[in-house]
Amino acid sequence: MKHKIFISYHHENDFNYRKKYEKLFSEKFDILDSLSVKPGEIKDVSTEEFRRQIREKHLKESTVTVVLIGEDTWRRHHVDYEIYNSLKQTQSNLRSGVLGIILPSYTTYSQNLYDEKTIPKRLAQNISNGYLDIKFWHGNPEINQQWILKAFQKRKKITPNNSMPLMKRNWKGDKWQ
């Protein structure tokens, strides 16, 4: 089954991983229809207009949101907004499955460890309730396909926690509070 995937990531730091992730599937399977925002696609607009375009042109059609987690992804208020809208269900927007993938650029990737307070907070809140999983980058498309399918199936079985207010600005410091 081909899924419409929205890839959320830190645009400045992790763009190359987004390209690698899309290529991973294009060479082996025809299972990923990327709805990600391309660099320069949305420019010179207000924050509200930026968010409207993300919501209406990209997230509305997605079935699974994959959050690529690098060292600074947790800080980004745009990433939080994308996760928030992926978890939200309205009449015009179905909830997406969500999957977090720790990138090799993350400090403790090689040890298969992550600090809950240095991944996006909204993701951390939904690990314990079973809505989503955090995985470590894997170049095998079959394994990634299984992860996506599992995230897709969970979206109708488990109610996510989306109660945290939206971030208004990027986090500062070493960890979220």
N, C-alpha and C positions, 0 to 999 in steps of 0.2 A: 504494500500500500504506500502510495506517495503522500508524504505529509508536507504541508505548507509550514515552513519553519521560519520563525523570526529569531534572528541571532542578536542578542543584546551583549554589548561588550564596551570596553573603554576604547573609544575611537582613536585616540592618540597613541596609546600604548600597545593595543592588541589587534590592530587592523590585520596584520599578517596572519595571525591565528584564525581570524574570521575567513580569510581567503583560503587558508589550508583546510579548514573545516568544510567549506563548500566544495573544494576540489576533492576531498576525501570521498565524497559521495558521487560526484560527477564522473569519476573514472571507473567506479565499480557498479554503482546502482543508479537507478533513476527514481530515487525515493525522496529527494529533498528539493522542494521548490522554495528557494530562498526569498523571503520577503524583507530582508534586512535593508536598512537605510545605507545607501552607497555614499562614500565620501563626496561632499559637495552637493549632494542631492537637495538638501534643505539648507539654505543659507540666507543670511540677512533678514531673518524674520524674528518676531517677538517669541518669547518663551511659550506663550499660549498658542501661537500659530504653529510653532515647532511641534508642540504636543498634539495639537489637533491633527496635523499631517501624519504623525506617527500612528495615532489611534485609528484614523480613518483610512489611510492608504496602506498601512503595514500590519498592524495588530488585528484589525477586524477580520481578516481572512485566515489568520494563522491558526494552526491546530496545536502546535507545540512551540514554546519559547525556550531556546537554549541560551543560557547565560554563561558566557566564557569568562572565567574568573582569573584575572591576573592580579598582580600585586596591589593595584590601586582601584580596582573595579568597585569595591565596596564604598568608596568615597563619592561616587558619581550620582548626582540627583536624577539625571536622565535615565540611568539604569534602573533606579528605584521606580521611576514613573513607568517604565516599560514593564517591569515585573508587576507593579500594581494593576495596570490595565490588562495584563495577561491573566491575572487571578480573578478579575472582576467579570461578573456575568450580568449582562443586560439583555433587553429584548433584541437589540441590534448587534450585540457582540457576545458571542459564546465564550466561555472560559477556555483558556488554553491549558494544556499540560505544561509543566515547567521542569526543566532539567538544568542543574548547575554542573559545569565542568571546570575543574581546577586546571589551569594551564601550566606548562613547564616553566613559565616566567615567574610563577608564584614561589616564594622563598623556600617553603618546605615541600615542594612537589616531589622531589627525589626521595623523600622519606614517606610518601603517601600520607602526609599529615596536613591539616589545615586548622587555623584558629577560627572558631565560629565568629569572632568579633572582627575578622578581616575578610569576611565574605559579605555580600549585601545582606543587611539586617532582615529584610523581608524574606529572603531565602532561608536564613537561619530560623526564623519563626515558623517555617513550614516543613522543616526536616522532622521535628519531633512529632508532629501530627500525621506524618506519613504521606503528606501530599507530594513531596518531591524528594529526589535523591541528589546527592552531590557525588560526582564521579571524578576520576583523574584522567586527564587527556590520554586518549588511546587512538592510535592510528589505524586500527582495524575497523573498517566500515560495518562489518557484521555486528560487532559488539556495540557500536554506536547506534545501529539500527534497532537493536534490542532495547537500549536505553530510551530511545525516542518512543518506541511502541509502548513501553511501560509507562512513560510520562503521559502519553496520550490516553491510555486506559484509566489511569488514576484520576483524570480530570472530572469524571462523572461519578466516581465512587467515594471520593473524599472531599469534604468542604475545606477549602484553604482558609488560613488566617490572613485576612487582609485589613486588619483593624488599625494598624499603625498609620498615623498621619503621613501624608506625602512629605518627602524631604523638600525643603524650600531652597536649599543651597547644598553645595558639596560638603561632605564631612571633612574635618581637619583633625590632626592628631594621629596617633598610632593605631587606634581602634575606635569603633563606634561605642557609644555609651548606652 
